[in-house]
Amino acid sequence: MTNFGPVSISIGEITVRLGLGIGITQPGGGGTPAPTATTWNPADKHASIALSNADKTMTGNGTGGNYNVRSTTSKSAGDLYFEIVYTTAGTSNLGLANATASLTAYLGNDANAAAFWPSEPAFSYNGGFGGYGPGIVPTGGVVGVHVRLTGSRQVWFSINGVLIAGDPSAGTGGKGITLLGAVFIAAGHQSSTAALTIRTAAADFTYTPDTGFVAWDDG
């Protein structure tokens, strides 16, 4: 009599082994899942802001006032980097905010948000507002943001790959911030039709983060 050994039958990604019991295997080993992609949050924005480009671009509708949007993800620790493209010029700001920051006041009007204004240029935080940067960011310019959330929180801004001030890797010369709790990427417009596009994945960056900093989505 012929003795047949175990037989394996593969159907799609499922392998059934007959003769020595039944086992199920899935090729690929179930590796580390891809990080969650960050976009602007359609459920956490003012009605005067429209989202497009798979929710990666926010555009103001020109309504008078200050109106903001937060990102879909937040971070509480780490050395992180993201980029914002100044897609369409107009009075606007971009930076960081916690969940308490208002959607109807300029970012940086209190200690719950800090922002760079590419149209001025200026920096606002905790009610302060002052000139910051070498000049107005050109349309299509890329604002890089390095943020340190572990220990003494700081943020650094760059324009087209050139830091405005300080050295993120050394932890010096950044803007000190004391935003409490988890921090979101945030942006807003001031009575304008400015458009800002968020980039949080390393594959989408125009510039390389400083040593020790990782893409927002990887942090």
Buried (B, 14 or more C-beta within 10 A) or exposed (E): EEEEEEEEEEEEEEBEBEEEEEEEEEEEEEEEEEBEBBBBBEEBBBEBBBBEBEBBBBBBBEBEBBBBBBBBBBBEEBBBBBBBBBBBBBBBBBBBBBEEBBBEBBBBBBBBBBBBBBBBBBBBBBEEBEEBBEEBBEBEBBBBBBBBBEEEBBBBBBBBEEBBBBEBBEBEEBBEBEBEEEBBBBBBBBBBBBBBBBBBBBEBBEEEBBEEBEBBBEB
